[in-house]
Amino acid sequence: MKDMKKPSYVLILTLVVASGVVFANREIKNETQPSVKALSIADRKAKQVDERKKWEATPDGIKYKEWETSPEGKKVRASHGKIRKYLRDFSDMEAVVTSVTFRRSGKSAGIKWLIVSINGEKYMMQFNPKDFEQLQTLRVNDKIIVRSRSAGYSHNHPYFILSGDYIAQNNKVLFKRDLSKNKGC
C-alpha cells in the first residue's frame, strides 16, 4: 500500500508544481502587455491629421493634391456639391445613360462602368461583372432613377464616382445593392 501512495504523491506534486509555473507565467505575460486605451475624439482627429499629412507627402498624395487644384479636379468636386443633398437623403435622382461600355484599362479590367448625366453633369457608377448583368438592357439615352448612399473621387477618374445602390427604369427596379452581403459597406 505504501508503495502505491508514493508514486501518487510524486505525480500530484509534479502536477501542482507544473500548474503553478504555468499560472505564474500567464500572470507575468498579462502584466507585461500594455493595456489598450480608447483614444479620445481629439486624439483620433489629431492622429487622422498626422496620417493624412504623411500620405500627402507620398507620390500618390502629391498627385492627388495636384489633381485637386487642377481644373479637372475642381470640376469633379463641384459636381459632388450638386448632388450632395441627394446622397445624404438617399433620394431619387433622374439620370440619363450616356455610356454603358466605358472601361478603364489596367488593374480593374473586370470592373464595368455606367456613365450617367444628372442635371447636365456626368457621373460614373462602378459595378462588378455579375451586378452589371442586371443592367444589360440599358442603352444610351435611357432615362433611369438612381439612388446612392455614398460617392467619391479619384485623380484616376474623369468624373465623380457614385455607388449605384438602386437603379430603376419605368418604375421597374433593375438593380438594388444587397448591403447585408457586405455588412453595410
C-alpha positions in Angstrom: 0.0 0.0 0.0 2.8 2.4 0.9 4.4 1.6 -2.5 1.3 2.8 -4.3 0.9 6.0 -2.3 4.5 7.2 -3.1 4.1 7.4 -6.9 0.7 9.0 -6.5 2.2 11.8 -4.2 5.1 12.3 -6.6 2.6 12.6 -9.6 0.3 15.0 -7.7 3.3 17.1 -6.5 4.6 17.3 -10.1 1.2 18.4 -11.4 0.9 21.1 -8.7 4.4 22.5 -9.5 3.8 22.4 -13.2 0.4 24.2 -13.0 2.0 26.7 -10.6 4.7 27.5 -13.1 2.1 27.8 -16.0 -0.2 30.1 -13.9 2.7 32.3 -12.8 4.0 32.6 -16.4 0.5 33.6 -17.5 0.3 36.4 -15.0 3.7 37.7 -16.0 2.6 37.8 -19.6 -0.6 39.7 -18.7 1.4 42.2 -16.7 3.9 42.9 -19.4 1.3 43.6 -22.2 0.3 47.2 -22.3 -3.4 47.9 -21.9 -5.1 49.3 -24.9 -6.6 52.7 -24.1 -9.5 54.1 -26.1 -8.4 57.3 -27.8 -10.4 60.5 -27.2 -12.1 62.2 -30.1 -9.5 64.9 -30.2 -6.7 62.4 -30.2 -8.3 60.4 -33.0 -8.7 63.6 -35.1 -5.1 64.6 -34.4 -4.0 61.1 -35.5 -6.0 61.3 -38.7 -4.5 64.7 -39.5 -1.0 63.3 -38.9 -1.7 60.3 -41.1 -3.1 62.4 -43.9 -0.1 64.7 -43.8 2.2 61.7 -44.1 0.1 60.4 -47.0 0.1 63.8 -48.8 3.9 63.6 -48.8 3.9 60.3 -50.7 3.9 60.3 -54.6 0.2 59.4 -54.7 -0.6 62.1 -52.2 1.3 64.7 -54.3 -0.5 63.6 -57.5 -3.9 63.8 -55.7 -3.2 67.3 -54.3 -2.1 68.5 -57.8 -5.3 67.0 -59.3 -7.4 68.5 -56.6 -6.3 72.1 -57.5 -6.4 71.4 -61.3 -9.5 72.5 -63.4 -10.5 68.8 -63.8 -10.3 68.2 -60.0 -12.3 71.4 -59.3 -15.0 70.3 -61.8 -15.3 66.9 -60.3 -15.5 68.3 -56.8 -18.1 70.9 -57.9 -20.3 68.1 -59.4 -20.3 66.4 -55.9 -21.7 69.6 -54.5 -24.6 69.5 -56.9 -25.8 66.1 -55.7 -24.7 66.1 -52.1 -28.2 66.6 -50.8 -29.5 63.6 -52.8 -26.7 61.4 -51.4 -27.4 62.5 -47.8 -31.1 61.8 -48.1 -30.7 58.7 -50.3 -33.4 60.2 -52.6 -34.2 59.7 -56.3 -32.0 61.4 -58.9 -33.2 61.5 -62.5 -30.4 60.4 -64.8 -29.8 59.8 -68.5 -27.4 57.0 -69.5 -24.6 58.4 -71.6 -22.4 55.2 -71.8 -22.7 51.6 -70.9 -19.4 50.5 -72.4 -16.9 52.7 -70.6 -13.9 50.6 -69.4 -10.8 51.6 -67.6 -7.6 49.8 -68.6 -5.2 48.4 -66.0 -5.8 46.6 -62.8 -9.6 46.9 -62.7 -10.2 45.5 -66.2 -13.1 43.3 -65.0 -14.9 46.3 -63.5 -17.9 47.7 -65.5 -18.8 51.3 -65.5 -22.1 53.0 -66.2 -21.8 56.7 -67.1 -24.9 58.9 -66.4 -25.8 62.5 -66.7 -27.6 64.1 -63.8 -28.6 67.8 -64.2 -26.1 68.2 -67.0 -23.1 66.7 -65.1 -21.6 63.3 -65.9 -21.1 60.7 -63.1 -19.6 57.2 -63.1 -21.0 54.2 -61.4 -18.9 51.1 -60.8 -20.2 47.5 -60.9 -18.6 44.1 -60.7 -19.4 42.0 -63.8 -22.1 39.9 -62.0 -24.0 43.0 -60.8 -23.7 44.7 -64.2 -25.5 41.8 -65.9 -28.7 43.2 -64.4 -28.1 46.4 -66.3 -27.6 44.8 -69.7 -30.9 46.1 -71.0 -29.8 49.8 -70.6 -29.0 51.8 -73.7 -27.6 55.2 -74.3 -30.2 58.0 -73.7 -32.3 55.7 -71.4 -33.8 57.6 -68.5 -33.3 56.0 -65.1 -33.8 56.8 -61.5 -30.6 56.4 -59.4 -30.2 56.4 -55.6 -26.8 56.4 -53.9 -25.6 56.2 -50.3 -22.0 57.1 -51.0 -19.6 58.5 -53.5 -16.0 59.5 -54.0 -13.5 61.0 -56.4 -10.1 59.9 -57.6 -7.4 61.6 -59.7 -7.5 58.5 -61.9 -11.1 59.0 -63.0 -12.6 61.8 -65.1 -16.0 62.0 -63.3 -17.4 61.9 -59.8 -18.0 58.3 -58.8 -21.4 57.3 -57.4 -22.2 54.0 -55.7 -25.1 52.6 -57.7 -27.2 51.3 -54.8 -30.5 51.5 -56.6 -31.4 51.8 -60.3 -34.9 51.8 -61.7 -36.4 52.4 -65.1 -40.1 52.9 -65.9 -41.0 52.0 -62.2 -39.1 48.7 -62.6 -36.2 48.1 -60.3 -33.2 47.0 -62.4 -30.6 46.9 -59.6 -30.7 47.1 -55.9 -27.5 46.6 -53.9 -27.8 43.9 -51.1 -26.0 45.6 -48.2 -26.4 42.5 -46.0 -23.8 40.7 -48.1 -21.0 43.2 -47.4 -22.0 44.2 -43.8 -23.4 47.6 -44.9 -20.4 48.8 -46.8 
